[in-house]
Each structure stands twice: as C-alpha cells, then as structure tokens.
Amino acid sequence: VRVVSDILESNGSSSMATVCAGTLALMDAGVKLRKPVSGIAMGLISDSATGKWAVLSDILGDEDHLGDMDFKVTGTKDGITATQMDIKVDGLSYEVLAAALEQARKGRMHILGKITECIAEPREDYKPCVPRIVQIVIPQDMIGPVIGPGGKVIQDIQKTTNTTITITEVDNKGIVDIFGIDKEALDGALARIKAIVAIPEVGETYHGKVRSIVAFGAFVEIMPGKDALLHISEIDYKRFETMEETGLKEGDEIDVKLIGVDPKTNKLKLSRKALLPKPEGYVERERRPRPERGERGERRDRGERRERHEHKEE
C-alpha cells in the first residue's frame, strides 16, 4: 500500500503528521490495519560545558534547526514500529536515549488516544470510490466462454464496466484478475463473469430476457449465453391457444423458475406459472403418461408384400 501525503504547511515534523494522518486515512478507507500507528518527533537541547540537557516533545522548526537532535518514533499501543534519528552532537548517553524513548512513548499514547477517538478500527469495507482488485478461479473449460470468439466477450465486459481483466491458465484452471476503479465497476464485471461460468440450478429463480417467440412458447435467456424454454403451458394458470394471447414479446424481462433439465438433451425447462399465486379453486389437470413404443399395440398385418415385376424393353 502506498500512502501519499500532501503537506500544505509545516512548522513541525511533516513525516510524523503523515504517519498519524495516514493511519486515519487508511482506516477510513477500509484498509485492514492490525493496529493504528502514531508518531512524534523528539528534540534535544544540551550544553556540553555544564552537562545539562532537556528532551523536547513534538519539536517545531526552530527547535529542529537550533537543537542537537531530531529523533522520530512511531508505534502502536504495544511497541515501536520505526525510528529515525539525526544528531548534531558527538553521541548520546544511555540516560538521554532512555528519557527520549519514554517521553516519546507518552506522547505517542496521547496522540493514539486522539486518533481512536475519531476512528477506532478500520471500516468494514472499502469506500465505494476505492480502486480494488479481486481474483477468482474458474474451470478450464470456461476460459473460452469468458474470453469469447476473438476476445469479443471479455472486451465487451471491460468496455461496459470500465475494468481491466486478465486470465491466466494455471494447473488446468483459469485465474481471473479483475481490476476496477471503484466498487460499482468491479461488482459489475464480477457479476458478468460469474453469470457466464454459473451452472443453472433446478428450483432457482432467474430474471431473464425473452430472446425469441415460437408457436409453443418462448426462449428466455436466464444467464449470458444460456437460453431455456418457457412452454406456453407454463406461462400462466390461464390456458392460452396462441403466444399472441400471452402478451409476451421479444425483449421483455420476466422472472422465471427453472423446473427441470432434460436428461438426454440438457435443455432447460422454465416456468413463470410456478412463481404466480395459484387461483382459488384451481385444480391441476392430470397428465396422462405417454405410452412407450412397446405399448402402442401390435402393428396391423399389411399382408404379404407383392413381388416386384421387372419390366424389359425389347
């Protein structure tokens, strides 16, 4: 994570201001920091002739310029995370260093308290405007449908959602990385890809679009590239003789329920009727099972076939 801090004016430690403001910004943006961090710059005024010294907290520009030390300390409530020191004297005694570290600890704890008063922990999710990247794994045989012929599908997803998508094949699986400039863009691309690789489930309800009308029903696209038949008898509890009576037209968007999959052809069967309230007193018509070929009765005897006569022309 890269944090950029714009300092508009400074008479103190701009780097420690960046640490504190950076913590606030990251938690506000939803970045999952383990613990908030604060920082403070310590100074030192010493007199080598008398041996007197004083450690200063949160030094100003003049104290940095005229003083003997610029000692920056950052850390969490549990300890130090980073330090940086400039000194203008020949060295520091253990006593001075210990005093500076303790004074810095107290200062950091005070600042940390002010930070957590404002925001105590990272937000649950990134803000909507935060750029983000997500990675999903898809089956190897779904790489082609996501890319589409000549890259048509993936290019359309990128164009319409303003995202960047890469697909890499690793260990017979497709690794899909989606980068979006905000949550809306990323969610849009993710939904498109998931719809392509999803397997329709019997019993689920789908919001589909009518793609074509035929005499016996309508073909409805319930997922990108996945059409299913809505038979005329499954449109409503009313009995329709023609599709014109149903009022359905190409382009209509309707909710349908997947009620079955033909085991031989894998064709999907839909019902709109299953999502409608059943009329009072309605009785489902009993469907008679179709007889098997062997149950159709014996074929009537056609008699012996006539012998073919050959005709010759002399």
C-alpha positions as CSV (number, residue, x, y, z in Angstrom):
1,V,0.0,0.0,0.0
2,R,1.4,3.4,-0.9
3,V,0.2,6.4,1.0
4,V,0.8,9.9,-0.5
5,S,0.6,12.8,2.0
6,D,0.3,16.4,0.7
7,I,1.7,18.8,3.4
8,L,0.4,22.3,2.8
9,E,2.3,24.0,5.6
10,S,4.8,22.9,8.2
11,N,6.4,24.2,11.4
12,G,7.0,20.8,12.8
13,S,7.5,17.2,11.7
14,S,5.7,16.6,8.4
15,S,6.7,13.0,8.4
16,M,5.1,12.4,11.8
17,A,2.0,14.2,10.7
18,T,1.9,11.9,7.7
19,V,2.1,8.8,10.0
20,C,-0.8,10.0,12.1
21,A,-3.0,11.2,9.2
22,G,-2.0,8.2,7.2
23,T,-3.4,5.9,9.9
24,L,-6.6,7.8,9.9
25,A,-6.9,7.8,6.1
26,L,-6.1,4.0,5.8
27,M,-8.7,3.0,8.5
28,D,-11.3,5.4,7.0
29,A,-10.7,3.8,3.5
30,G,-11.2,0.3,5.0
31,V,-7.6,-0.9,4.8
32,K,-7.3,-3.7,7.4
33,L,-4.6,-2.3,9.6
34,R,-3.8,-4.7,12.5
35,K,-3.3,-1.7,14.9
36,P,-3.3,2.1,14.5
37,V,0.1,3.8,14.5
38,S,1.0,7.2,15.8
39,G,4.3,9.1,15.7
40,I,6.1,12.0,17.3
41,A,9.4,13.9,16.8
42,M,11.6,14.4,19.8
43,G,14.3,17.1,20.2
44,L,17.3,17.7,22.4
45,I,18.9,20.9,23.8
46,S,22.2,20.2,25.6
47,D,25.2,22.1,27.0
48,S,28.4,20.2,26.9
49,A,30.1,22.6,29.3
50,T,27.6,22.1,32.1
51,G,26.3,18.7,31.1
52,K,22.7,19.9,31.3
53,W,20.2,18.6,28.8
54,A,16.5,18.7,28.1
55,V,14.4,16.5,25.8
56,L,11.7,18.3,23.9
57,S,8.4,16.7,22.6
58,D,6.9,17.5,19.2
59,I,9.6,19.9,18.1
60,L,9.0,22.9,16.0
61,G,11.1,24.1,13.1
62,D,13.3,26.4,15.2
63,E,13.9,23.6,17.8
64,D,14.9,21.3,15.0
65,H,17.2,23.9,13.5
66,L,18.9,25.0,16.7
67,G,18.6,21.8,18.7
68,D,21.0,18.9,18.9
69,M,18.7,16.0,17.9
70,D,15.8,15.1,15.7
71,F,14.5,11.8,16.9
72,K,11.3,10.4,15.3
73,V,9.5,7.5,16.9
74,T,6.4,5.7,15.5
75,G,4.5,2.8,17.0
76,T,1.3,1.1,18.2
77,K,0.0,0.8,21.7
78,D,2.2,-2.3,22.1
79,G,5.5,-1.0,20.9
80,I,7.7,0.8,18.4
81,T,7.4,0.2,14.7
82,A,10.1,2.6,13.4
83,T,12.6,5.2,14.4
84,Q,14.8,7.7,12.7
85,M,17.4,10.0,14.2
86,D,19.6,13.0,13.3
87,I,22.1,14.3,15.8
88,K,24.5,17.2,15.9
89,V,26.5,16.1,18.9
90,D,29.2,13.5,19.1
91,G,26.9,10.9,20.8
92,L,24.1,10.3,23.2
93,S,24.3,8.8,26.7
94,Y,22.1,5.9,27.6
95,E,20.3,8.2,30.1
96,V,19.4,10.7,27.4
97,L,18.2,8.0,25.0
98,A,16.1,6.2,27.6
99,A,14.5,9.5,28.6
100,A,13.8,10.4,25.0
101,L,12.1,7.0,24.3
102,E,9.9,7.2,27.4
103,Q,8.9,10.7,26.6
104,A,8.1,9.7,23.0
105,R,6.0,6.7,24.3
106,K,3.9,9.0,26.4
107,G,3.5,11.4,23.5
108,R,2.5,8.6,21.1
109,M,-0.1,7.2,23.5
110,H,-1.7,10.6,23.9
111,I,-1.9,11.1,20.1
112,L,-3.1,7.5,19.6
113,G,-5.9,8.2,22.0
114,K,-7.0,11.2,19.9
115,I,-6.8,9.0,16.7
116,T,-9.0,6.3,18.2
117,E,-11.5,8.9,19.4
118,C,-12.0,9.8,15.7
119,I,-12.0,6.2,14.3
120,A,-11.2,3.2,16.5
121,E,-10.8,0.5,13.8
122,P,-10.8,0.0,10.0
123,R,-14.2,0.3,8.3
124,E,-15.9,-3.0,7.5
125,D,-15.5,-2.5,3.7
126,Y,-13.5,-0.2,1.4
127,K,-15.2,3.0,0.5
128,P,-17.1,2.9,-2.9
129,C,-14.5,5.1,-4.5
130,V,-11.5,2.9,-3.6
131,P,-9.9,1.2,-6.6
132,R,-9.8,-2.6,-5.9
133,I,-8.7,-5.9,-7.4
134,V,-10.3,-9.3,-7.0
135,Q,-9.2,-12.7,-8.1
136,I,-11.5,-15.7,-8.8
137,V,-10.8,-19.2,-10.1
138,I,-12.9,-20.6,-13.0
139,P,-12.9,-24.1,-14.6
140,Q,-10.6,-24.6,-17.5
141,D,-13.4,-25.2,-19.9
142,M,-15.0,-21.9,-19.0
143,I,-11.9,-19.8,-20.1
144,G,-13.1,-19.8,-23.7
145,P,-16.7,-18.7,-23.0
146,V,-15.4,-15.8,-20.8
147,I,-13.0,-14.7,-23.5
148,G,-15.4,-15.2,-26.3
149,P,-14.7,-15.5,-30.1
150,G,-11.8,-13.2,-30.9
151,G,-12.0,-11.8,-27.4
152,K,-15.4,-10.3,-28.0
153,V,-17.0,-11.2,-24.6
154,I,-14.1,-10.1,-22.4
155,Q,-13.6,-6.9,-24.4
156,D,-17.3,-6.0,-24.0
157,I,-17.2,-6.7,-20.2
158,Q,-14.1,-4.4,-19.9
159,K,-15.6,-1.7,-22.0
160,T,-19.0,-1.6,-20.4
161,T,-17.8,-1.9,-16.8
162,N,-14.6,0.2,-17.2
163,T,-12.4,-2.6,-15.7
164,T,-9.2,-4.4,-16.7
165,I,-9.4,-8.2,-16.8
166,T,-6.6,-10.8,-17.2
167,I,-7.0,-14.6,-17.4
168,T,-4.1,-17.0,-16.8
169,E,-4.3,-20.7,-17.1
170,V,-2.5,-22.4,-14.1
171,D,-2.8,-26.1,-13.2
172,N,-5.7,-26.6,-15.6
173,K,-7.7,-23.8,-14.0
174,G,-8.4,-20.2,-15.1
175,I,-7.1,-17.5,-12.8
176,V,-9.1,-14.3,-13.4
177,D,-7.9,-11.0,-12.1
178,I,-10.3,-8.1,-12.2
179,F,-9.2,-4.5,-11.5
180,G,-11.8,-1.8,-11.1
181,I,-11.6,1.9,-10.4
182,D,-14.4,1.6,-7.8
183,K,-16.8,-0.9,-6.2
184,E,-19.5,-0.5,-8.8
185,A,-17.2,-1.2,-11.7
186,L,-15.7,-4.3,-10.1
187,D,-19.0,-5.7,-9.0
188,G,-20.4,-5.3,-12.5
189,A,-17.6,-7.2,-14.1
190,L,-17.6,-9.9,-11.5
191,A,-21.3,-10.4,-11.9
192,R,-20.9,-10.7,-15.7
193,I,-18.2,-13.3,-15.4
194,K,-20.0,-15.3,-12.6
195,A,-23.1,-15.4,-14.8
196,I,-21.1,-16.9,-17.7
197,V,-19.5,-19.7,-15.6
198,A,-22.5,-20.4,-13.4
199,I,-24.4,-23.6,-13.8
200,P,-28.2,-23.2,-13.7
201,E,-29.8,-25.0,-10.7
202,V,-33.2,-26.5,-10.7
203,G,-35.5,-24.7,-8.3
204,E,-33.7,-21.4,-8.6
205,T,-35.5,-18.2,-9.8
206,Y,-33.9,-16.2,-12.5
207,H,-34.6,-12.7,-14.0
208,G,-34.4,-13.4,-17.7
209,K,-35.0,-11.7,-21.1
210,V,-37.2,-13.1,-23.8
211,R,-35.0,-13.7,-26.8
212,S,-37.5,-15.3,-29.2
213,I,-41.1,-16.3,-29.5
214,V,-42.1,-19.6,-31.1
215,A,-45.5,-21.2,-31.6
216,F,-45.2,-23.4,-28.5
217,G,-43.6,-20.9,-26.1
218,A,-40.7,-18.5,-25.6
219,F,-36.9,-18.9,-25.3
220,V,-35.6,-16.9,-22.3
221,E,-32.0,-16.0,-21.6
222,I,-31.5,-16.6,-17.9
223,M,-27.7,-16.3,-18.0
224,P,-25.4,-14.9,-20.6
225,G,-25.4,-17.4,-23.5
226,K,-27.9,-19.7,-21.6
227,D,-31.4,-19.9,-23.1
228,A,-34.2,-22.0,-21.7
229,L,-37.7,-22.8,-23.0
230,L,-40.7,-21.3,-21.3
231,H,-43.5,-23.5,-22.7
232,I,-46.9,-21.8,-23.4
233,S,-48.5,-24.0,-20.7
234,E,-46.1,-22.7,-18.1
235,I,-46.7,-19.0,-18.6
236,D,-49.8,-18.7,-16.6
237,Y,-52.6,-20.7,-15.0
238,K,-54.8,-19.5,-17.8
239,R,-55.0,-21.6,-20.9
240,F,-53.6,-19.9,-24.0
241,E,-54.1,-21.1,-27.5
242,T,-51.5,-18.9,-29.1
243,M,-48.5,-17.0,-28.0
244,E,-50.1,-13.7,-29.1
245,E,-52.7,-14.2,-26.3
246,T,-49.9,-14.3,-23.6
247,G,-48.7,-10.8,-24.4
248,L,-45.1,-11.7,-24.3
249,K,-42.8,-10.0,-26.7
250,E,-39.1,-10.2,-27.6
251,G,-37.0,-8.1,-25.2
252,D,-39.4,-8.5,-22.3
253,E,-37.7,-9.1,-18.9
254,I,-39.5,-11.6,-16.7
255,D,-38.9,-13.7,-13.6
256,V,-38.9,-17.5,-14.2
257,K,-38.2,-20.6,-12.2
258,L,-36.0,-23.4,-13.6
259,I,-38.2,-26.5,-13.1
260,G,-36.2,-29.2,-14.9
261,V,-33.4,-30.3,-17.2
262,D,-33.9,-32.8,-20.0
263,P,-31.5,-35.6,-19.1
264,K,-30.9,-36.5,-22.7
265,T,-30.6,-33.1,-24.4
266,N,-29.7,-31.0,-21.3
267,K,-32.3,-28.5,-22.4
268,L,-33.6,-26.3,-19.6
269,K,-37.3,-26.0,-18.8
270,L,-38.8,-22.9,-17.2
271,S,-42.0,-21.9,-15.5
272,R,-43.4,-18.5,-14.9
273,K,-46.6,-20.0,-13.6
274,A,-44.7,-21.5,-10.6
275,L,-44.0,-18.0,-9.3
276,L,-47.6,-16.8,-9.5
277,P,-50.2,-17.3,-6.8
278,K,-52.5,-20.2,-7.6
279,P,-56.1,-19.1,-8.4
280,E,-58.7,-20.2,-5.8
281,G,-60.3,-23.5,-6.7
282,Y,-57.6,-24.2,-9.4
283,V,-57.2,-27.9,-10.0
284,E,-54.1,-29.1,-11.8
285,R,-55.0,-31.2,-14.9
286,E,-53.8,-34.8,-14.6
287,R,-51.3,-35.5,-17.3
288,R,-51.5,-39.0,-18.8
289,P,-48.2,-40.6,-19.3
290,R,-47.2,-41.2,-22.9
291,P,-47.1,-44.9,-23.8
292,E,-43.8,-46.4,-24.6
293,R,-43.2,-47.7,-28.1
294,G,-43.9,-51.3,-27.0
295,E,-47.2,-50.4,-25.6
296,R,-48.7,-48.9,-28.7
297,G,-50.3,-52.2,-29.8
298,E,-49.3,-54.6,-32.5
299,R,-49.0,-53.2,-36.0
300,R,-51.7,-54.5,-38.2
301,D,-50.7,-57.0,-40.8
302,R,-50.2,-55.4,-44.1
303,G,-50.3,-58.8,-45.9
304,E,-47.5,-60.2,-48.0
305,R,-45.6,-57.8,-50.0
306,R,-46.1,-58.0,-53.7
307,E,-43.3,-59.4,-55.7
308,R,-41.5,-56.9,-57.8
309,H,-42.0,-57.2,-61.5
310,E,-39.2,-56.5,-63.8
311,H,-40.1,-54.6,-67.0
312,K,-37.9,-55.1,-70.0
313,E,-37.9,-53.2,-73.1
314,E,-37.2,-55.2,-76.1
